[in-house]
């Protein structure tokens, strides 16, 4: 599957991978696909939860040599929560 943009969050720990994904997705058009690369073990919980809460579609998750590759489609009516 093709993606529009990529965030390499390898080496970053919670909550940074999700924060980087949120920031990039907020600048993308609805329907665009983000490829997110993570190595934090907590990402397997954090990324699906973030997608569900924000209204994005988690298209795929693949383990590849110690990393997880996520494909996330920005939701049409996705709410991008602003940091407090």
HUWOLIN-V789987 format. One record per backbone hydrogen bond with DSSP energy under -0.5 kcal/mol. NH is the residue of the N-H (numbers start at 1). CO is the residue of the C=O. If there is no record, write none. Layout:
# HUWOLIN-V789987
<<NH;CO> <NH;CO>>
This chain:
# HUWOLIN-V789987
<<4;33> <5;33> <7;35> <9;7> <9;37> <12;9> <16;13> <19;15> <20;16> <21;17> <22;18> <23;19> <24;20> <25;21> <26;22> <27;23> <27;24> <28;25> <31;74> <32;29> <34;72> <35;5> <36;34> <36;70> <37;7> <38;36> <38;68> <39;9> <43;40> <44;41> <45;42> <46;42> <47;43> <48;43> <49;45> <50;46> <51;47> <52;48> <53;49> <54;50> <55;51> <56;51> <57;73> <58;56> <59;57> <59;71> <60;71> <62;69> <64;67> <67;64> <68;38> <69;62> <70;36> <70;68> <71;60> <72;34> <72;70> <73;57> <74;32> <74;72> <78;75> <79;54> <80;78> <81;79>>
